[in-house]
Amino acid sequence: MDARSEIREFLTSRRARITPEQVGLASFGPRRVPGLRREEVAVLAGVSVPYYTRIERGDMNGVSDSVLEAIARALELDEAEHAHLFDLARALGPPSRRRRRRAPRRGLRPSIHHILDGLTGAAAFVHNARLDNLAANQLAQALFSDMFRRAAGPVNSARYVFLDPGAREFYVDWDRAASDVVAILRTAAGREPDDRDLIELVGELSTQSDEFRTRWAAHNVRFHDTGTKEFRHPVVANITTTYNRMELAADPGLAITIYTAEPGTKSAEALNLLASWAATPREPELQNAEQRL
C-alpha cells in the first residue's frame, strides 16, 4: 500500500469530521469542504501552514514525534487513531524509526494447541492481523460452524463477514461486525503496509463487496481488544458473549481471542449446551439443523 496516500487520506478524513466550533475557532463564510481547513489544523498544532501541508501530502522527512503529537491533539485523535498515525509515519521514515518485528514462526507451537484444547468452557481462536483463523478449539468451531464449514480455502473472518450471505444472519448486529473487521484491517495495514497477503485480501474484498469498499475508504481504525458480540446460532438461538483478545508475545503477529458468556445467564446456558453438542456425536435432528446453516 502507498504509505504517502494513506497518510494524506487519513489526515484529510480526520480533519473533515471536526468543525471549527468544536475546537474554539471562528468560522466565516461558506466552506467548500466539511471540517477544518489545513491552515486551521496548522494553527491548532502550532506549525506553519506549508509545513502541515507537506505532512498531509505524505512528506514525513524530518517530522518529529512532538509534531505528530501536536497534530494528533489538534485533530482530537483517539488512542487507536493516534497509534495509526505513528505507524503510518514510521512506514515513511528512515529504517531506524520503523517498527522492528521478529520474523513469524512457521506453524503454531504445540503448547498453543494445548491451550486451545484446555479451554472447554470458552470459544477460542488463534488468528493473525489479517483475521486468518489459524486454529480454533472445539467450542469455537461449533459457535462459528457456518464460517468453518463453508469457507472456501483458509478460514478468514473478513471474507466470511463480507462475502458469505450467512454472516448477515449469524451476526445480530452485522453492520457493527463489518465496521469492526474493516477497522482491524486498517490498523493492520498501518503497521505492516507491505504485507502482501493483506494487500491481496483488501483487493479481493474491495472488488467483490461495495460495502467493504465504502467502509475501507472511511479510514476508520479501532482497537478490538475487548467487548461484546451477539450471535444468532441455529442450534441454540441467540448468544451474547464477551470477547477478550490477547497478543501472543512469543509469536509475533498472532493473537488469541476468547469468547465467554456471563455466568448464570441464558447465554451461558446456551454456550454450555453448544459445548455439549460439539463434544458428542450428532443426533439426526441436530445434523438437519446444521445442514440448514
PyMOL commands that set and color helices and strands:
alter all, ss='L'
color gray80, all
select helices_A, chain A and resi 3-16+20-23+38-45+49-56+65-74+79-92+95-97+110-118+138-143+145-150+157-163+166-170+174-191+196-208+210-217+266-279+284-291
alter helices_A, ss='H'
color red, helices_A
select strands_A, chain A and resi 123-128+133-136+226-233+237-247+254-260
alter strands_A, ss='S'
color yellow, strands_A
deselect
rebuild
show_as cartoon
